[in-house]
């Protein structure tokens, strides 16, 4: 089955979980959604107070139960995908104002590894 998902604005981040059951889409107008790809229905939205939190990277972990996002403002956030609630928040080391996360990977030991635009490689405990 092929499904089509679109947003009215430019997409800033998209990610599938390992089993392709969950899809995260964020756009340039602060809209985001976690979708069940089998039913094409919304599972949740990320719940936060501030306006215009742009997501640049996203990584599903724990079989799609959690999502890790990176914003354009040096923040890495760990979410519960069912409720959309923030569980943890970290700030990467920024060597200048434009620093952002280029890549994220979950290591086999359960630690998150981030690589920033400044070349800083950092490890985070969940």
Backbone as ProteinMPNN parsed JSONL, in Angstrom:
{"seq_chain_A": "XXXXXXXXXXXXXXXXXXXXXXXXXXXXXXXXXXXXXXXXXXXXXXXXXXXXXXXXXXXXXXXXXXXXXXXXXXXXXXXXXXXXXXXXXXXXXXXXXXXXXXXXXXXXXXXXXXXXXXXXXXXXXX", "coords_chain_A": {"N_chain_A": [[0.843, -1.168, 0.0], [0.546, 2.211, -0.806], [0.829, 5.317, 0.661], [-0.056, 8.752, 0.879], [1.191, 11.683, 2.288], [0.826, 15.011, 3.156], [1.708, 18.456, 3.748], [0.601, 21.811, 4.314], [2.62, 23.69, 4.331], [6.212, 24.21, 3.981], [8.069, 21.311, 4.671], [9.984, 20.648, 7.516], [11.11, 18.618, 8.966], [11.194, 15.072, 8.958], [10.505, 11.705, 9.834], [10.654, 8.137, 10.046], [9.721, 5.314, 12.102], [11.6, 2.339, 13.072], [10.14, 0.117, 12.169], [8.479, 1.185, 10.315], [5.936, 1.993, 11.175], [5.23, 4.31, 12.446], [5.167, 7.764, 11.691], [6.732, 10.854, 11.715], [6.056, 14.209, 11.107], [7.005, 17.514, 10.593], [6.372, 20.967, 10.036], [7.1, 24.221, 8.524], [5.459, 26.074, 9.748], [5.146, 25.512, 12.4], [3.567, 23.304, 12.792], [3.055, 19.955, 13.701], [2.972, 16.382, 13.607], [2.384, 13.03, 14.64], [1.97, 10.133, 12.938], [0.075, 7.159, 12.44], [1.108, 4.862, 10.242], [-0.251, 2.704, 9.167], [-2.988, 3.113, 9.48], [-3.199, 5.694, 8.665], [-3.943, 7.678, 10.394], [-3.79, 10.329, 12.822], [-1.679, 10.008, 15.612], [-0.633, 11.518, 17.705], [0.325, 14.875, 18.684], [3.202, 16.894, 19.215], [3.549, 18.315, 22.365], [3.927, 21.48, 23.507], [4.681, 24.773, 24.835], [5.859, 27.118, 23.71], [5.989, 29.281, 20.803], [6.653, 28.528, 17.409], [8.667, 26.398, 17.353], [11.013, 24.978, 15.666], [11.609, 21.926, 14.172], [14.432, 20.154, 13.242], [15.723, 17.722, 13.039], [14.776, 14.314, 13.576], [14.219, 11.334, 15.433], [13.009, 8.181, 15.906], [12.754, 6.033, 18.733], [12.94, 3.106, 20.879], [11.14, 1.253, 19.675], [9.315, 2.967, 18.4], [7.938, 4.114, 20.501], [8.975, 6.338, 21.651], [10.241, 9.589, 20.741], [12.931, 11.457, 19.526], [13.882, 14.737, 19.103], [15.527, 17.411, 17.348], [16.021, 20.836, 17.55], [16.169, 24.026, 15.814], [17.441, 25.626, 17.555], [19.569, 24.668, 19.183], [18.552, 22.648, 20.879], [17.821, 19.409, 22.154], [15.309, 17.076, 22.38], [13.434, 14.689, 24.167], [10.656, 12.695, 23.693], [7.397, 11.357, 24.599], [5.602, 9.384, 22.47], [2.903, 8.666, 22.471], [1.457, 10.432, 24.145], [2.546, 12.861, 23.44], [4.025, 14.367, 25.14], [6.829, 16.102, 26.576], [9.695, 14.501, 27.809], [12.455, 14.618, 28.492], [15.06, 17.099, 28.205], [17.769, 18.492, 26.54], [20.575, 20.69, 25.994], [22.693, 21.242, 23.336], [26.286, 21.654, 23.026], [27.165, 24.784, 21.998], [29.087, 26.568, 19.752], [28.76, 28.813, 18.315], [26.131, 31.142, 17.352], [24.563, 29.976, 15.349], [24.598, 27.232, 15.622], [23.529, 23.88, 15.19], [21.946, 20.626, 15.365], [23.256, 18.16, 13.308], [23.119, 15.421, 12.936], [21.799, 12.44, 14.462], [22.041, 9.497, 16.447], [21.115, 6.409, 17.934], [22.97, 4.614, 20.155], [24.024, 1.152, 20.648], [24.259, 0.776, 23.41], [22.238, 2.254, 24.494], [22.602, 4.966, 24.673], [22.359, 8.303, 23.417], [23.819, 9.73, 20.567], [24.961, 12.752, 19.309], [25.748, 14.889, 16.557], [26.959, 18.016, 15.914], [26.64, 21.066, 13.942], [28.959, 22.418, 14.396], [30.785, 20.458, 14.583], [30.912, 19.136, 16.963], [30.793, 16.244, 18.83], [28.582, 14.632, 20.85], [27.467, 12.781, 23.724], [24.542, 11.463, 25.164], [22.641, 10.522, 27.994], [19.719, 8.595, 28.378]], "CA_chain_A": [[0.0, 0.0, 0.0], [1.245, 3.487, -0.852], [0.049, 6.402, 1.254], [0.483, 10.078, 0.611], [1.033, 12.615, 3.388], [1.31, 16.327, 2.74], [1.534, 19.578, 4.669], [0.398, 23.031, 3.532], [3.843, 24.491, 4.352], [7.458, 23.484, 3.787], [8.391, 20.331, 5.708], [11.311, 20.891, 8.094], [11.633, 17.37, 9.513], [10.367, 13.879, 8.768], [11.19, 10.503, 10.298], [9.907, 6.899, 10.247], [10.309, 4.415, 13.084], [12.298, 1.203, 12.463], [9.196, -0.809, 11.544], [7.627, 1.984, 9.421], [4.573, 2.092, 11.717], [5.009, 5.686, 12.882], [5.77, 8.797, 10.866], [6.712, 12.188, 12.294], [6.186, 15.273, 10.124], [6.935, 18.875, 11.136], [6.486, 21.936, 8.95], [7.655, 25.545, 8.813], [4.521, 26.907, 10.511], [5.02, 24.998, 13.757], [2.639, 22.174, 12.844], [3.714, 18.66, 13.722], [2.052, 15.284, 13.842], [2.866, 11.653, 14.59], [0.923, 9.42, 12.208], [0.116, 5.709, 12.304], [1.152, 4.677, 8.792], [-1.195, 1.661, 8.748], [-4.342, 3.677, 9.421], [-3.002, 7.086, 8.223], [-4.552, 8.556, 11.388], [-2.905, 11.002, 13.765], [-1.501, 9.385, 16.925], [-0.491, 12.634, 18.636], [1.113, 16.049, 18.315], [4.121, 17.236, 20.29], [2.91, 19.285, 23.249], [4.845, 22.472, 24.073], [4.056, 26.08, 24.962], [6.417, 28.2, 22.906], [5.641, 29.364, 19.389], [7.689, 28.337, 16.401], [9.757, 25.476, 17.676], [11.282, 24.294, 14.412], [12.314, 20.654, 14.311], [15.34, 19.929, 12.116], [16.034, 16.297, 13.014], [13.895, 13.5, 14.412], [14.647, 9.946, 15.515], [12.175, 7.322, 16.745], [13.479, 5.039, 19.522], [12.084, 2.213, 21.688], [10.088, 0.694, 18.81], [8.332, 3.996, 18.086], [7.268, 4.623, 21.706], [9.554, 7.648, 21.958], [10.792, 10.354, 19.631], [13.939, 12.447, 19.889], [13.931, 15.783, 18.089], [16.517, 18.48, 17.49], [15.467, 22.089, 17.048], [17.146, 24.943, 15.231], [18.0, 26.431, 18.645], [20.487, 23.874, 19.999], [17.868, 21.797, 21.846], [17.495, 18.02, 21.853], [14.17, 16.796, 23.251], [12.976, 13.299, 24.199], [9.193, 12.761, 23.806], [6.513, 10.205, 24.605], [4.821, 9.544, 21.246], [1.463, 8.487, 22.713], [0.871, 11.638, 24.74], [3.164, 14.068, 22.892], [4.652, 15.101, 26.252], [8.277, 16.143, 26.684], [10.204, 13.741, 28.941], [13.77, 15.162, 28.811], [15.499, 18.186, 27.333], [19.186, 18.797, 26.648], [21.096, 21.71, 25.088], [24.004, 20.863, 22.83], [27.333, 22.666, 23.153], [27.128, 25.673, 20.828], [30.263, 27.423, 19.631], [28.275, 30.058, 17.722], [24.669, 31.269, 17.415], [23.878, 29.162, 14.34], [24.849, 25.809, 15.831], [22.366, 23.007, 15.192], [22.267, 19.203, 15.273], [23.271, 17.634, 11.945], [22.801, 14.001, 12.912], [21.584, 11.768, 15.752], [21.958, 8.041, 16.364], [21.03, 5.72, 19.213], [24.002, 3.588, 20.249], [23.523, -0.093, 21.239], [24.238, 0.861, 24.873], [21.102, 3.072, 24.901], [22.961, 6.387, 24.752], [22.158, 9.074, 22.197], [24.996, 10.411, 20.063], [24.612, 13.847, 18.403], [26.819, 15.591, 15.867], [26.485, 19.371, 15.63], [27.218, 21.774, 12.797], [30.304, 22.837, 14.794], [31.63, 19.274, 14.637], [30.938, 18.591, 18.324], [30.17, 14.941, 19.012], [28.206, 14.574, 22.264], [26.711, 11.606, 24.138], [23.484, 11.796, 26.121], [21.976, 9.394, 28.653], [18.251, 8.715, 28.384]], "C_chain_A": [[0.899, 1.246, 0.0], [0.314, 4.551, -0.301], [0.731, 7.715, 0.944], [0.169, 10.977, 1.801], [1.568, 13.955, 2.924], [1.016, 17.352, 3.822], [1.347, 20.826, 3.816], [1.654, 23.901, 3.441], [5.056, 23.593, 4.13], [7.728, 22.551, 4.958], [9.818, 20.576, 6.187], [11.929, 19.63, 8.671], [10.649, 16.242, 9.242], [11.176, 12.667, 9.214], [10.201, 9.35, 10.41], [10.53, 6.133, 11.398], [10.907, 3.215, 12.355], [11.37, 0.254, 11.713], [8.252, -0.098, 10.566], [6.165, 2.01, 9.857], [4.222, 3.51, 12.119], [5.778, 6.623, 11.963], [5.635, 10.121, 11.594], [6.929, 13.189, 11.173], [6.063, 16.596, 10.857], [7.091, 19.843, 9.971], [6.934, 23.302, 9.447], [6.709, 26.461, 9.577], [4.219, 26.325, 11.876], [3.976, 23.898, 13.893], [3.455, 20.895, 12.865], [2.694, 17.593, 14.049], [2.824, 13.967, 13.808], [1.71, 10.842, 14.034], [1.16, 7.919, 12.285], [0.051, 5.421, 10.809], [0.192, 3.603, 8.287], [-2.607, 2.213, 8.571], [-4.359, 5.076, 8.812], [-3.653, 8.098, 9.175], [-3.483, 9.156, 12.307], [-2.874, 10.244, 15.091], [-1.429, 10.478, 17.98], [0.244, 13.784, 17.962], [2.051, 16.322, 19.475], [3.56, 18.432, 21.045], [3.953, 20.204, 23.879], [4.193, 23.839, 24.008], [4.566, 27.129, 23.985], [5.948, 28.143, 21.452], [6.878, 29.096, 18.544], [8.907, 27.579, 16.895], [9.979, 24.646, 16.411], [12.099, 23.038, 14.656], [13.13, 20.394, 13.061], [15.698, 18.46, 11.947], [15.038, 15.574, 13.904], [14.327, 12.042, 14.316], [13.698, 9.194, 16.438], [13.065, 6.312, 17.453], [12.462, 4.194, 20.288], [10.879, 1.722, 20.901], [8.964, 1.695, 18.55], [7.603, 4.566, 19.287], [7.758, 6.017, 22.092], [10.126, 8.269, 20.701], [11.819, 11.327, 20.197], [13.981, 13.463, 18.753], [15.085, 16.738, 18.395], [15.919, 19.722, 16.852], [16.575, 22.935, 16.424], [17.829, 25.787, 16.298], [18.778, 25.587, 19.651], [19.822, 22.97, 21.029], [17.629, 20.396, 21.285], [16.431, 17.618, 22.864], [13.714, 15.356, 23.059], [11.49, 13.308, 24.544], [8.564, 11.386, 23.975], [5.595, 10.354, 23.387], [3.319, 9.378, 21.453], [0.8, 9.764, 23.206], [1.382, 12.931, 24.095], [3.874, 14.9, 23.943], [6.175, 14.988, 26.219], [8.709, 15.397, 27.944], [11.553, 14.281, 29.421], [14.121, 16.241, 27.804], [16.98, 18.424, 27.602], [19.527, 19.926, 25.689], [22.488, 21.288, 24.651], [25.0, 21.99, 23.084], [27.361, 23.481, 21.87], [28.344, 26.586, 20.832], [29.958, 28.725, 18.895], [26.745, 30.025, 17.674], [23.934, 30.368, 16.439], [24.05, 27.669, 14.503], [23.544, 25.026, 15.87], [22.836, 21.553, 15.102], [22.173, 18.772, 13.813], [22.798, 16.188, 11.894], [22.641, 13.469, 14.33], [21.519, 10.271, 15.501], [21.886, 7.474, 17.779], [22.051, 4.589, 19.19], [23.407, 2.318, 20.876], [23.447, -0.065, 22.767], [23.107, 1.758, 25.39], [21.404, 4.548, 25.043], [22.758, 7.033, 23.386], [23.453, 9.782, 21.831], [24.531, 11.489, 19.087], [25.878, 14.441, 17.801], [26.281, 16.953, 15.472], [27.167, 19.955, 14.402], [28.591, 22.343, 13.118], [31.277, 21.662, 14.842], [31.731, 18.666, 16.018], [30.14, 17.287, 18.374], [29.876, 14.792, 20.495], [27.367, 13.323, 22.514], [25.757, 11.989, 25.25], [22.887, 10.523, 26.693], [20.474, 9.652, 28.667], [17.699, 8.238, 29.701]], "O_chain_A": [[1.89, 1.308, 0.727], [-0.833, 4.678, -0.729], [1.948, 7.775, 0.77], [-0.969, 11.03, 2.267], [2.658, 14.023, 2.355], [0.178, 17.133, 4.697], [1.879, 20.899, 2.708], [1.744, 24.76, 2.564], [4.936, 22.368, 4.096], [7.625, 22.96, 6.114], [10.743, 20.698, 5.384], [13.145, 19.567, 8.851], [9.434, 16.431, 9.291], [12.387, 12.608, 9.0], [9.054, 9.543, 10.814], [11.725, 6.27, 11.66], [10.739, 3.087, 11.143], [11.778, -0.351, 10.722], [7.324, -0.718, 10.047], [5.262, 2.045, 9.021], [3.048, 3.88, 12.134], [6.885, 6.32, 11.519], [4.545, 10.476, 12.042], [7.862, 13.052, 10.381], [5.138, 16.793, 11.645], [7.845, 19.581, 9.034], [7.124, 23.507, 10.646], [7.126, 27.534, 10.015], [3.168, 26.6, 12.454], [3.546, 23.593, 15.005], [4.435, 20.764, 12.132], [1.676, 17.863, 14.688], [3.783, 13.809, 13.052], [0.608, 10.856, 14.582], [2.298, 7.456, 12.205], [-0.962, 5.709, 10.172], [-0.147, 3.589, 7.104], [-3.326, 1.838, 7.645], [-5.427, 5.589, 8.479], [-3.885, 9.246, 8.796], [-2.426, 8.567, 12.532], [-3.92, 9.881, 15.628], [-2.078, 10.388, 19.022], [0.716, 13.674, 16.83], [1.718, 16.007, 20.618], [3.151, 19.427, 20.447], [4.766, 19.761, 24.69], [3.266, 24.055, 23.227], [3.788, 27.942, 23.485], [5.563, 27.088, 20.948], [8.001, 29.409, 18.937], [10.032, 28.077, 16.851], [9.218, 23.722, 16.126], [13.159, 23.089, 15.279], [12.599, 20.408, 11.95], [15.949, 18.005, 10.83], [14.519, 16.143, 14.865], [14.747, 11.574, 13.257], [13.589, 9.525, 17.619], [14.013, 5.791, 16.866], [11.277, 4.524, 20.339], [9.747, 1.765, 21.382], [7.795, 1.315, 18.486], [6.732, 5.42, 19.123], [7.058, 6.774, 22.765], [10.449, 7.582, 19.732], [11.588, 11.946, 21.235], [14.1, 13.095, 17.585], [15.545, 16.853, 19.531], [15.376, 19.666, 15.748], [17.756, 22.598, 16.501], [18.709, 26.586, 15.979], [18.644, 25.789, 20.858], [20.483, 22.558, 21.982], [17.286, 20.222, 20.116], [16.619, 17.796, 24.068], [13.62, 14.866, 21.934], [11.097, 13.864, 25.569], [9.126, 10.377, 23.549], [4.882, 11.352, 23.279], [2.536, 9.911, 20.667], [-0.28, 10.134, 22.746], [0.733, 13.973, 24.19], [4.285, 16.026, 23.665], [6.735, 13.944, 25.886], [8.161, 15.626, 29.022], [11.776, 14.391, 30.626], [13.568, 16.298, 26.706], [17.397, 18.545, 28.754], [18.848, 20.107, 24.678], [23.355, 21.011, 25.48], [24.613, 23.133, 23.326], [27.556, 22.936, 20.784], [28.595, 27.292, 21.809], [30.79, 29.631, 18.854], [26.139, 28.985, 17.93], [22.777, 30.026, 16.683], [23.683, 26.907, 13.609], [22.575, 25.447, 16.501], [23.999, 21.292, 14.796], [21.153, 18.983, 13.158], [22.153, 15.773, 10.931], [23.256, 13.97, 15.273], [21.007, 9.826, 14.474], [22.514, 7.993, 18.701], [22.009, 3.717, 18.322], [22.39, 2.397, 21.566], [22.657, -0.801, 23.357], [23.02, 2.002, 26.593], [20.548, 5.311, 25.49], [22.956, 6.406, 22.345], [24.11, 10.367, 22.693], [23.796, 11.195, 18.144], [26.93, 14.49, 18.439], [25.268, 17.048, 14.778], [28.144, 19.406, 13.893], [29.324, 22.718, 12.203], [32.463, 21.85, 15.112], [32.547, 17.77, 16.238], [28.966, 17.244, 18.007], [30.792, 14.82, 21.317], [26.646, 12.861, 21.629], [26.11, 12.738, 26.161], [22.654, 9.557, 25.966], [20.018, 10.764, 28.931], [16.485, 8.258, 29.904]]}, "name": "protein", "num_of_chains": 1, "seq": "XXXXXXXXXXXXXXXXXXXXXXXXXXXXXXXXXXXXXXXXXXXXXXXXXXXXXXXXXXXXXXXXXXXXXXXXXXXXXXXXXXXXXXXXXXXXXXXXXXXXXXXXXXXXXXXXXXXXXXXXXXXXXX"}
